[in-house]
């Protein structure tokens, strides 16, 4: 959609028109196992990692469909925003997608092209006690 006001909604389409982000309750990927709302990206062939040889490539659509969210949450996952170039996609989920997420609250994640941050080293019981995360 073309928004007349940037406060009306997030950009679903990258500026170059090659990437489209959306939510769906339909299972559009074999990795989507939860029958809940999940976040997806459609990318035209030749853009980013999508090629005709990609396992997610669909010839009839001329591009690749990627599951951005985990596809396993017991709750809905929501698309929040994307950068104008489509390299960052922000979504909210209750899934624990990184090792340092220790609760079941909704968190905001950035699915970033090229990766993100490495997992932190394990916290020792002494560090846990001093950090306020003790039992």
CNS distance restraints for C-alpha pairs under 8 A (distance, minus, plus):
assign (resid   1 and name CA) (resid  12 and name CA) 7.34 0.50 0.50
assign (resid   1 and name CA) (resid  13 and name CA) 7.93 0.50 0.50
assign (resid   3 and name CA) (resid   8 and name CA) 6.43 0.50 0.50
assign (resid   3 and name CA) (resid   9 and name CA) 7.00 0.50 0.50
assign (resid   4 and name CA) (resid   8 and name CA) 7.64 0.50 0.50
assign (resid   6 and name CA) (resid  10 and name CA) 7.51 0.50 0.50
assign (resid  10 and name CA) (resid  80 and name CA) 6.52 0.50 0.50
assign (resid  10 and name CA) (resid  81 and name CA) 4.91 0.50 0.50
assign (resid  10 and name CA) (resid  82 and name CA) 6.96 0.50 0.50
assign (resid  11 and name CA) (resid  81 and name CA) 6.29 0.50 0.50
assign (resid  11 and name CA) (resid  82 and name CA) 6.06 0.50 0.50
assign (resid  11 and name CA) (resid  83 and name CA) 7.64 0.50 0.50
assign (resid  11 and name CA) (resid  84 and name CA) 7.15 0.50 0.50
assign (resid  12 and name CA) (resid  20 and name CA) 5.61 0.50 0.50
assign (resid  12 and name CA) (resid  21 and name CA) 4.95 0.50 0.50
assign (resid  12 and name CA) (resid  22 and name CA) 6.57 0.50 0.50
assign (resid  12 and name CA) (resid  81 and name CA) 7.56 0.50 0.50
assign (resid  12 and name CA) (resid  82 and name CA) 7.05 0.50 0.50
assign (resid  13 and name CA) (resid  17 and name CA) 5.89 0.50 0.50
assign (resid  13 and name CA) (resid  18 and name CA) 7.59 0.50 0.50
assign (resid  13 and name CA) (resid  19 and name CA) 5.82 0.50 0.50
assign (resid  13 and name CA) (resid  20 and name CA) 4.55 0.50 0.50
assign (resid  13 and name CA) (resid  21 and name CA) 6.41 0.50 0.50
assign (resid  13 and name CA) (resid  84 and name CA) 7.84 0.50 0.50
assign (resid  13 and name CA) (resid  86 and name CA) 7.72 0.50 0.50
assign (resid  14 and name CA) (resid  18 and name CA) 6.41 0.50 0.50
assign (resid  14 and name CA) (resid  19 and name CA) 5.37 0.50 0.50
assign (resid  14 and name CA) (resid  20 and name CA) 6.52 0.50 0.50
assign (resid  14 and name CA) (resid  82 and name CA) 7.87 0.50 0.50
assign (resid  14 and name CA) (resid  83 and name CA) 7.41 0.50 0.50
assign (resid  14 and name CA) (resid  84 and name CA) 5.16 0.50 0.50
assign (resid  14 and name CA) (resid  85 and name CA) 5.30 0.50 0.50
assign (resid  14 and name CA) (resid  86 and name CA) 5.12 0.50 0.50
assign (resid  15 and name CA) (resid  84 and name CA) 5.45 0.50 0.50
assign (resid  15 and name CA) (resid  85 and name CA) 5.89 0.50 0.50
assign (resid  15 and name CA) (resid  86 and name CA) 7.82 0.50 0.50
assign (resid  16 and name CA) (resid  85 and name CA) 7.24 0.50 0.50
assign (resid  18 and name CA) (resid  43 and name CA) 5.84 0.50 0.50
assign (resid  18 and name CA) (resid  44 and name CA) 5.42 0.50 0.50
assign (resid  18 and name CA) (resid  47 and name CA) 6.78 0.50 0.50
assign (resid  19 and name CA) (resid  41 and name CA) 6.75 0.50 0.50
assign (resid  19 and name CA) (resid  42 and name CA) 5.65 0.50 0.50
assign (resid  19 and name CA) (resid  43 and name CA) 4.58 0.50 0.50
assign (resid  19 and name CA) (resid  44 and name CA) 6.65 0.50 0.50
assign (resid  19 and name CA) (resid  86 and name CA) 6.44 0.50 0.50
assign (resid  20 and name CA) (resid  41 and name CA) 5.61 0.50 0.50
assign (resid  20 and name CA) (resid  42 and name CA) 5.13 0.50 0.50
assign (resid  20 and name CA) (resid  43 and name CA) 6.59 0.50 0.50
assign (resid  21 and name CA) (resid  39 and name CA) 7.26 0.50 0.50
assign (resid  21 and name CA) (resid  40 and name CA) 5.76 0.50 0.50
assign (resid  21 and name CA) (resid  41 and name CA) 4.53 0.50 0.50
assign (resid  21 and name CA) (resid  42 and name CA) 6.48 0.50 0.50
assign (resid  21 and name CA) (resid  79 and name CA) 7.91 0.50 0.50
assign (resid  21 and name CA) (resid  82 and name CA) 7.90 0.50 0.50
assign (resid  22 and name CA) (resid  39 and name CA) 5.77 0.50 0.50
assign (resid  22 and name CA) (resid  40 and name CA) 5.42 0.50 0.50
assign (resid  22 and name CA) (resid  41 and name CA) 6.49 0.50 0.50
assign (resid  22 and name CA) (resid  79 and name CA) 6.82 0.50 0.50
assign (resid  23 and name CA) (resid  37 and name CA) 6.24 0.50 0.50
assign (resid  23 and name CA) (resid  38 and name CA) 5.40 0.50 0.50
assign (resid  23 and name CA) (resid  39 and name CA) 4.51 0.50 0.50
assign (resid  23 and name CA) (resid  40 and name CA) 6.06 0.50 0.50
assign (resid  23 and name CA) (resid  78 and name CA) 6.90 0.50 0.50
assign (resid  23 and name CA) (resid  79 and name CA) 6.36 0.50 0.50
assign (resid  24 and name CA) (resid  36 and name CA) 7.95 0.50 0.50
assign (resid  24 and name CA) (resid  37 and name CA) 5.23 0.50 0.50
assign (resid  24 and name CA) (resid  38 and name CA) 5.57 0.50 0.50
assign (resid  24 and name CA) (resid  39 and name CA) 6.63 0.50 0.50
assign (resid  24 and name CA) (resid  40 and name CA) 7.47 0.50 0.50
assign (resid  25 and name CA) (resid  35 and name CA) 6.22 0.50 0.50
assign (resid  25 and name CA) (resid  36 and name CA) 5.13 0.50 0.50
assign (resid  25 and name CA) (resid  37 and name CA) 4.12 0.50 0.50
assign (resid  25 and name CA) (resid  38 and name CA) 6.32 0.50 0.50
assign (resid  26 and name CA) (resid  35 and name CA) 6.78 0.50 0.50
assign (resid  26 and name CA) (resid  36 and name CA) 7.66 0.50 0.50
assign (resid  26 and name CA) (resid  37 and name CA) 7.50 0.50 0.50
assign (resid  27 and name CA) (resid  32 and name CA) 5.77 0.50 0.50
assign (resid  27 and name CA) (resid  33 and name CA) 7.43 0.50 0.50
assign (resid  27 and name CA) (resid  35 and name CA) 6.54 0.50 0.50
assign (resid  28 and name CA) (resid  32 and name CA) 7.05 0.50 0.50
assign (resid  29 and name CA) (resid  65 and name CA) 7.79 0.50 0.50
assign (resid  29 and name CA) (resid  66 and name CA) 7.51 0.50 0.50
assign (resid  29 and name CA) (resid  67 and name CA) 6.64 0.50 0.50
assign (resid  31 and name CA) (resid  67 and name CA) 7.33 0.50 0.50
assign (resid  31 and name CA) (resid  70 and name CA) 7.96 0.50 0.50
assign (resid  31 and name CA) (resid  71 and name CA) 6.25 0.50 0.50
assign (resid  32 and name CA) (resid  38 and name CA) 7.84 0.50 0.50
assign (resid  32 and name CA) (resid  67 and name CA) 7.27 0.50 0.50
assign (resid  32 and name CA) (resid  70 and name CA) 7.36 0.50 0.50
assign (resid  32 and name CA) (resid  71 and name CA) 4.13 0.50 0.50
assign (resid  32 and name CA) (resid  72 and name CA) 6.57 0.50 0.50
assign (resid  33 and name CA) (resid  71 and name CA) 5.54 0.50 0.50
assign (resid  33 and name CA) (resid  72 and name CA) 5.50 0.50 0.50
assign (resid  34 and name CA) (resid  71 and name CA) 5.86 0.50 0.50
assign (resid  34 and name CA) (resid  72 and name CA) 5.00 0.50 0.50
assign (resid  34 and name CA) (resid  73 and name CA) 6.37 0.50 0.50
assign (resid  34 and name CA) (resid  74 and name CA) 6.60 0.50 0.50
assign (resid  36 and name CA) (resid  71 and name CA) 7.86 0.50 0.50
assign (resid  36 and name CA) (resid  73 and name CA) 7.64 0.50 0.50
assign (resid  36 and name CA) (resid  74 and name CA) 7.33 0.50 0.50
assign (resid  36 and name CA) (resid  75 and name CA) 6.59 0.50 0.50
assign (resid  36 and name CA) (resid  76 and name CA) 5.40 0.50 0.50
assign (resid  36 and name CA) (resid  77 and name CA) 7.58 0.50 0.50
assign (resid  37 and name CA) (resid  75 and name CA) 7.86 0.50 0.50
assign (resid  37 and name CA) (resid  76 and name CA) 4.80 0.50 0.50
assign (resid  37 and name CA) (resid  77 and name CA) 5.50 0.50 0.50
assign (resid  37 and name CA) (resid  78 and name CA) 7.17 0.50 0.50
assign (resid  38 and name CA) (resid  67 and name CA) 7.56 0.50 0.50
assign (resid  38 and name CA) (resid  68 and name CA) 7.70 0.50 0.50
assign (resid  38 and name CA) (resid  69 and name CA) 5.89 0.50 0.50
assign (resid  38 and name CA) (resid  70 and name CA) 7.76 0.50 0.50
assign (resid  38 and name CA) (resid  71 and name CA) 6.25 0.50 0.50
assign (resid  38 and name CA) (resid  76 and name CA) 6.71 0.50 0.50
assign (resid  38 and name CA) (resid  77 and name CA) 5.11 0.50 0.50
assign (resid  38 and name CA) (resid  78 and name CA) 6.74 0.50 0.50
assign (resid  39 and name CA) (resid  67 and name CA) 6.26 0.50 0.50
assign (resid  39 and name CA) (resid  68 and name CA) 5.35 0.50 0.50
assign (resid  39 and name CA) (resid  69 and name CA) 5.29 0.50 0.50
assign (resid  39 and name CA) (resid  77 and name CA) 6.75 0.50 0.50
assign (resid  39 and name CA) (resid  78 and name CA) 6.61 0.50 0.50
assign (resid  39 and name CA) (resid  79 and name CA) 5.89 0.50 0.50
assign (resid  39 and name CA) (resid  91 and name CA) 7.45 0.50 0.50
assign (resid  40 and name CA) (resid  65 and name CA) 7.00 0.50 0.50
assign (resid  40 and name CA) (resid  66 and name CA) 5.61 0.50 0.50
assign (resid  40 and name CA) (resid  67 and name CA) 4.59 0.50 0.50
assign (resid  40 and name CA) (resid  68 and name CA) 5.11 0.50 0.50
assign (resid  40 and name CA) (resid  69 and name CA) 7.18 0.50 0.50
assign (resid  41 and name CA) (resid  65 and name CA) 5.78 0.50 0.50
assign (resid  41 and name CA) (resid  66 and name CA) 5.15 0.50 0.50
assign (resid  41 and name CA) (resid  67 and name CA) 6.53 0.50 0.50
assign (resid  41 and name CA) (resid  68 and name CA) 6.60 0.50 0.50
assign (resid  42 and name CA) (resid  63 and name CA) 6.83 0.50 0.50
assign (resid  42 and name CA) (resid  64 and name CA) 5.67 0.50 0.50
assign (resid  42 and name CA) (resid  65 and name CA) 4.58 0.50 0.50
assign (resid  42 and name CA) (resid  66 and name CA) 6.39 0.50 0.50
assign (resid  43 and name CA) (resid  47 and name CA) 6.54 0.50 0.50
assign (resid  43 and name CA) (resid  48 and name CA) 7.62 0.50 0.50
assign (resid  43 and name CA) (resid  50 and name CA) 6.56 0.50 0.50
assign (resid  43 and name CA) (resid  63 and name CA) 5.47 0.50 0.50
assign (resid  43 and name CA) (resid  64 and name CA) 5.26 0.50 0.50
assign (resid  43 and name CA) (resid  65 and name CA) 6.52 0.50 0.50
assign (resid  44 and name CA) (resid  50 and name CA) 6.72 0.50 0.50
assign (resid  44 and name CA) (resid  62 and name CA) 6.08 0.50 0.50
assign (resid  44 and name CA) (resid  63 and name CA) 4.13 0.50 0.50
assign (resid  44 and name CA) (resid  64 and name CA) 6.39 0.50 0.50
assign (resid  45 and name CA) (resid  50 and name CA) 4.96 0.50 0.50
assign (resid  45 and name CA) (resid  51 and name CA) 4.99 0.50 0.50
assign (resid  45 and name CA) (resid  52 and name CA) 6.52 0.50 0.50
assign (resid  45 and name CA) (resid  57 and name CA) 7.72 0.50 0.50
assign (resid  45 and name CA) (resid  62 and name CA) 6.00 0.50 0.50
assign (resid  45 and name CA) (resid  63 and name CA) 4.50 0.50 0.50
assign (resid  45 and name CA) (resid  64 and name CA) 6.74 0.50 0.50
assign (resid  46 and name CA) (resid  50 and name CA) 5.63 0.50 0.50
assign (resid  46 and name CA) (resid  51 and name CA) 5.44 0.50 0.50
assign (resid  47 and name CA) (resid  51 and name CA) 7.75 0.50 0.50
assign (resid  49 and name CA) (resid  54 and name CA) 7.97 0.50 0.50
assign (resid  50 and name CA) (resid  54 and name CA) 6.09 0.50 0.50
assign (resid  50 and name CA) (resid  56 and name CA) 7.93 0.50 0.50
assign (resid  50 and name CA) (resid  57 and name CA) 6.93 0.50 0.50
assign (resid  50 and name CA) (resid  63 and name CA) 6.61 0.50 0.50
assign (resid  50 and name CA) (resid  64 and name CA) 5.76 0.50 0.50
assign (resid  51 and name CA) (resid  57 and name CA) 6.82 0.50 0.50
assign (resid  51 and name CA) (resid  63 and name CA) 7.46 0.50 0.50
assign (resid  51 and name CA) (resid  64 and name CA) 7.73 0.50 0.50
assign (resid  52 and name CA) (resid  57 and name CA) 5.84 0.50 0.50
assign (resid  52 and name CA) (resid  58 and name CA) 7.94 0.50 0.50
assign (resid  52 and name CA) (resid  59 and name CA) 7.42 0.50 0.50
assign (resid  52 and name CA) (resid  63 and name CA) 7.64 0.50 0.50
assign (resid  53 and name CA) (resid  57 and name CA) 6.94 0.50 0.50
assign (resid  54 and name CA) (resid  64 and name CA) 7.48 0.50 0.50
assign (resid  56 and name CA) (resid  64 and name CA) 5.04 0.50 0.50
assign (resid  56 and name CA) (resid  65 and name CA) 5.76 0.50 0.50
assign (resid  56 and name CA) (resid  66 and name CA) 6.87 0.50 0.50
assign (resid  57 and name CA) (resid  62 and name CA) 7.44 0.50 0.50
assign (resid  57 and name CA) (resid  63 and name CA) 5.41 0.50 0.50
assign (resid  57 and name CA) (resid  64 and name CA) 4.20 0.50 0.50
assign (resid  57 and name CA) (resid  65 and name CA) 6.86 0.50 0.50
assign (resid  58 and name CA) (resid  62 and name CA) 6.06 0.50 0.50
assign (resid  58 and name CA) (resid  63 and name CA) 5.68 0.50 0.50
assign (resid  58 and name CA) (resid  64 and name CA) 5.93 0.50 0.50
assign (resid  58 and name CA) (resid  65 and name CA) 7.71 0.50 0.50
assign (resid  59 and name CA) (resid  63 and name CA) 6.75 0.50 0.50
assign (resid  67 and name CA) (resid  71 and name CA) 7.32 0.50 0.50
assign (resid  68 and name CA) (resid 111 and name CA) 6.96 0.50 0.50
assign (resid  69 and name CA) (resid  77 and name CA) 7.12 0.50 0.50
assign (resid  69 and name CA) (resid  91 and name CA) 7.55 0.50 0.50
assign (resid  69 and name CA) (resid  93 and name CA) 7.80 0.50 0.50
assign (resid  70 and name CA) (resid  95 and name CA) 7.22 0.50 0.50
assign (resid  70 and name CA) (resid  97 and name CA) 7.32 0.50 0.50
assign (resid  72 and name CA) (resid  95 and name CA) 7.51 0.50 0.50
assign (resid  73 and name CA) (resid  77 and name CA) 7.60 0.50 0.50
assign (resid  73 and name CA) (resid  93 and name CA) 7.46 0.50 0.50
assign (resid  73 and name CA) (resid  94 and name CA) 6.66 0.50 0.50
assign (resid  73 and name CA) (resid  95 and name CA) 5.29 0.50 0.50
assign (resid  75 and name CA) (resid  93 and name CA) 7.51 0.50 0.50
assign (resid  75 and name CA) (resid  94 and name CA) 6.74 0.50 0.50
assign (resid  76 and name CA) (resid  93 and name CA) 6.95 0.50 0.50
assign (resid  77 and name CA) (resid  91 and name CA) 7.06 0.50 0.50
assign (resid  77 and name CA) (resid  92 and name CA) 5.71 0.50 0.50
assign (resid  77 and name CA) (resid  93 and name CA) 4.69 0.50 0.50
assign (resid  77 and name CA) (resid  94 and name CA) 7.48 0.50 0.50
assign (resid  78 and name CA) (resid  91 and name CA) 5.44 0.50 0.50
assign (resid  78 and name CA) (resid  92 and name CA) 5.19 0.50 0.50
assign (resid  78 and name CA) (resid  93 and name CA) 6.68 0.50 0.50
assign (resid  79 and name CA) (resid  89 and name CA) 7.87 0.50 0.50
assign (resid  79 and name CA) (resid  90 and name CA) 6.39 0.50 0.50
assign (resid  79 and name CA) (resid  91 and name CA) 4.46 0.50 0.50
assign (resid  79 and name CA) (resid  92 and name CA) 6.66 0.50 0.50
assign (resid  80 and name CA) (resid  89 and name CA) 7.79 0.50 0.50
assign (resid  80 and name CA) (resid  90 and name CA) 5.36 0.50 0.50
assign (resid  80 and name CA) (resid  91 and name CA) 4.95 0.50 0.50
assign (resid  80 and name CA) (resid  92 and name CA) 6.94 0.50 0.50
assign (resid  81 and name CA) (resid  89 and name CA) 6.03 0.50 0.50
assign (resid  81 and name CA) (resid  90 and name CA) 5.09 0.50 0.50
assign (resid  81 and name CA) (resid  91 and name CA) 6.98 0.50 0.50
assign (resid  82 and name CA) (resid  86 and name CA) 5.90 0.50 0.50
assign (resid  82 and name CA) (resid  87 and name CA) 7.57 0.50 0.50
assign (resid  82 and name CA) (resid  88 and name CA) 5.50 0.50 0.50
assign (resid  82 and name CA) (resid  89 and name CA) 4.33 0.50 0.50
assign (resid  82 and name CA) (resid  90 and name CA) 5.88 0.50 0.50
assign (resid  83 and name CA) (resid  87 and name CA) 6.26 0.50 0.50
assign (resid  83 and name CA) (resid  88 and name CA) 5.28 0.50 0.50
assign (resid  83 and name CA) (resid  89 and name CA) 6.64 0.50 0.50
assign (resid  87 and name CA) (resid 112 and name CA) 5.78 0.50 0.50
assign (resid  87 and name CA) (resid 113 and name CA) 5.07 0.50 0.50
assign (resid  88 and name CA) (resid 110 and name CA) 6.09 0.50 0.50
assign (resid  88 and name CA) (resid 111 and name CA) 5.75 0.50 0.50
assign (resid  88 and name CA) (resid 112 and name CA) 4.59 0.50 0.50
assign (resid  88 and name CA) (resid 113 and name CA) 6.47 0.50 0.50
assign (resid  89 and name CA) (resid 110 and name CA) 5.43 0.50 0.50
assign (resid  89 and name CA) (resid 111 and name CA) 5.09 0.50 0.50
assign (resid  89 and name CA) (resid 112 and name CA) 6.49 0.50 0.50
assign (resid  90 and name CA) (resid 108 and name CA) 6.64 0.50 0.50
assign (resid  90 and name CA) (resid 109 and name CA) 5.54 0.50 0.50
assign (resid  90 and name CA) (resid 110 and name CA) 4.54 0.50 0.50
assign (resid  90 and name CA) (resid 111 and name CA) 6.37 0.50 0.50
assign (resid  91 and name CA) (resid 108 and name CA) 5.59 0.50 0.50
assign (resid  91 and name CA) (resid 109 and name CA) 5.49 0.50 0.50
assign (resid  91 and name CA) (resid 110 and name CA) 6.71 0.50 0.50
assign (resid  91 and name CA) (resid 111 and name CA) 7.97 0.50 0.50
assign (resid  92 and name CA) (resid 106 and name CA) 6.02 0.50 0.50
assign (resid  92 and name CA) (resid 107 and name CA) 5.34 0.50 0.50
assign (resid  92 and name CA) (resid 108 and name CA) 4.43 0.50 0.50
assign (resid  92 and name CA) (resid 109 and name CA) 6.21 0.50 0.50
assign (resid  93 and name CA) (resid 105 and name CA) 7.95 0.50 0.50
assign (resid  93 and name CA) (resid 106 and name CA) 5.07 0.50 0.50
assign (resid  93 and name CA) (resid 107 and name CA) 5.66 0.50 0.50
assign (resid  93 and name CA) (resid 108 and name CA) 6.79 0.50 0.50
assign (resid  93 and name CA) (resid 109 and name CA) 7.84 0.50 0.50
assign (resid  94 and name CA) (resid 104 and name CA) 5.33 0.50 0.50
assign (resid  94 and name CA) (resid 105 and name CA) 5.36 0.50 0.50
assign (resid  94 and name CA) (resid 106 and name CA) 4.40 0.50 0.50
assign (resid  94 and name CA) (resid 107 and name CA) 6.25 0.50 0.50
assign (resid  95 and name CA) (resid 104 and name CA) 6.90 0.50 0.50
assign (resid  95 and name CA) (resid 106 and name CA) 7.79 0.50 0.50
assign (resid  96 and name CA) (resid 101 and name CA) 5.51 0.50 0.50
assign (resid  96 and name CA) (resid 102 and name CA) 7.26 0.50 0.50
assign (resid  96 and name CA) (resid 103 and name CA) 7.49 0.50 0.50
assign (resid  96 and name CA) (resid 104 and name CA) 7.20 0.50 0.50
assign (resid  97 and name CA) (resid 101 and name CA) 7.22 0.50 0.50
assign (resid  98 and name CA) (resid 119 and name CA) 6.93 0.50 0.50
assign (resid  99 and name CA) (resid 119 and name CA) 6.29 0.50 0.50
assign (resid  99 and name CA) (resid 120 and name CA) 7.40 0.50 0.50
assign (resid 100 and name CA) (resid 119 and name CA) 7.46 0.50 0.50
assign (resid 100 and name CA) (resid 120 and name CA) 7.05 0.50 0.50
assign (resid 111 and name CA) (resid 115 and name CA) 7.64 0.50 0.50
assign (resid 111 and name CA) (resid 116 and name CA) 7.64 0.50 0.50
assign (resid 112 and name CA) (resid 116 and name CA) 6.17 0.50 0.50
assign (resid 123 and name CA) (resid 127 and name CA) 5.99 0.50 0.50
assign (resid 123 and name CA) (resid 128 and name CA) 6.14 0.50 0.50
assign (resid 124 and name CA) (resid 128 and name CA) 6.14 0.50 0.50
assign (resid 125 and name CA) (resid 129 and name CA) 6.16 0.50 0.50
assign (resid 125 and name CA) (resid 134 and name CA) 7.97 0.50 0.50
assign (resid 126 and name CA) (resid 130 and name CA) 6.37 0.50 0.50
assign (resid 127 and name CA) (resid 131 and name CA) 6.05 0.50 0.50
assign (resid 128 and name CA) (resid 132 and name CA) 6.61 0.50 0.50
assign (resid 128 and name CA) (resid 133 and name CA) 5.27 0.50 0.50
assign (resid 128 and name CA) (resid 134 and name CA) 5.56 0.50 0.50
assign (resid 129 and name CA) (resid 133 and name CA) 5.95 0.50 0.50
assign (resid 129 and name CA) (resid 134 and name CA) 4.42 0.50 0.50
assign (resid 129 and name CA) (resid 135 and name CA) 7.79 0.50 0.50
assign (resid 130 and name CA) (resid 134 and name CA) 7.53 0.50 0.50
